[in-house]
Amino acid sequence: MDGTRFALRGGADRYQTAVSLYSSGKALEALIVLEPLIESAALGGNERAQALNVAAACALRLDRKSDAERWWRMAIEADAQFAQAHYNLGVLLQGLERWGQAEACYRSALSLRADYLDAHNNLCALLKACGRLSDAEAACRQALSVLPDRAVLLHNLGTVLLDLGRTQEAEAAFRKALSIDPRYADATCKLGALLLSLGRFDEGWALYEARYDAGLSDRTALPPVVDYPQWRGESLHGKAVLVWQEQGFGDMIQFGRYLALLKARGAAWITLACAPVLHRLFATVPGIDAVVDAPSELARAPHDYWTLPLSLPYRLGTTLDSIPAATYLRPDPALAEKWRAKLLPLAGLKVGLVWKGHANHGNDRNRSLPSLETLRPLLNVPGVSFVSLQMGQGQDEAKSLAAGPDVLDAAPQIADFADSAALISELDWVIAVDTAVAHLAGALGKPSWVMLPAVGLDWRWVRGRTDSPWYPQTMRLFRQTEPGQWTSVIEQIASACGQVVAQALAAND
């Protein structure tokens, strides 16, 4: 709720009491105070609109969304010039994914207050989220024409230009934002990720450290709360180091290769605190002395230093040409034997499939396929047996695979990443969207093909390449050329798969 001060004749005391209660987190009490005021016929125009605005904010905080919407609409009826009510209603409608109505509210607010920063900010974010990138760019530039020195608007423009593939312009926007506010963590982190995506590691790693800055609007990395210092490159001889998992499973798998380098630098003890589904996988990695849950006593025990996995390339001076070897994981032999037996009935080449990532990922709408059916051209390639590695969302779709003789829905029998690793080790290759399984295949040295979106492309898939410097010789990248259009990607993969089958048949003749 906007912090504008109000003066309501006759109800000023009651109104100010309600505002104080709301500000102190007592929304229900504030609403009880306000209800007689908003039901009174004595108030009219702007006074009534302001009281209704606060009542709606209280209702929203109490998760009474229908009341909030009704009261904000009543506030607009009482005073159509009340920009804040238009904006607040837009926020509510955007949260309800009623995109068109939310957009109209933001534009109404801006027609009344051209310098309404929050409305500009939200309008740009909404248009970007809806995939209307050209409209989002226009909205950002319109905002900057009114508020040219607002770092947040330059940051917004940079993110839109990035999705449009205009990397030089995006870089300029982020740098201009930082020239206005050098401590702006969002712009620093975005610029770092952009430079990393261009292979400019020297500057990129340092800037990307902002990903866990307390000022970041959406922190993806949370450091451990411990009394000992973060490792910043000091000697590790005889030292104990806590490595604290950050971001997703794929991040831990991709950067797990660096743990051996800490040991090579003299670390006497390395504790890896990570998600339970990763424990068995990392328990056999050389150089790791203990694999524990984050809340465990050992993770909280005194160490000399702590570090995050994605900070290790920075501290160890990784360049595009000095990325450590990708293959560092080994499958459990007993688990591999178990999966080998299960795969025996399958004919031809055996290919693992993952078509969706985790639903909570910020870019999942763009990186995941709409459905398994999207892969139909690939599924129709003869000479291939497909194995579903799909976990979580989309897992139920794998049942349709089980209708054929040359398919296996393995997900119900996968307990953790150690199981996935053992299964992948017995396959010929893996085809996946941008998710943890792609990194797992890479870390096992297994050939893998990765389908990448045009929008929200992760920095680690260095731009402009069909291979990955993180997984050389084993990984092939298939990129969208148009946002949301997977057809050409799947057709390319199906064609390439057919070629591999043909080569395999020729080799066996």
Secondary structure, DSSP 8 states (H G I E B T S, - for coil): --------TTTHHHHHHHHHHHHTT-HHHHHHHHHHHHH-TT--HHHHHHHHHHHHHHHHHTT-HHHHHHHHHHHHHH-TT-HHHHHHHHHHHHHTT-HHHHHHHHHHHHHH-TT-HHHHHHHHHHHHHTT-HHHHHHHHHHHHHHSTT-HHHHHHHHHHHHHTT-HHHHHHHHHHHHHH-TT-HHHHHHHHHHHHHTT-HHHHHHHHGGGG-TT-SS-S------SS-B-SS---TT-EEEEE--S-HHHHHHHGGGHHHHHHTT-SEEEEE--GGGHHHHHTSTT--EEE-TTSHHHHS--SEEE-GGGHHHHTT--TT----S------HHHHHHHHHHHTT--SEEEEEE----TTSTTHHHHS-S-GGGGHHHHT-TTEEEEE---STTGGGGGGGGGSTTEEE-GGG--SHHHHHHHHHTSSEEEEESSHHHHHHHHTT--EEEEE-SSS--TTS-TT-SB-TTSTTTEEEEE-SSTT--HHHHHHHHHHHHHHHHHHHHHH-
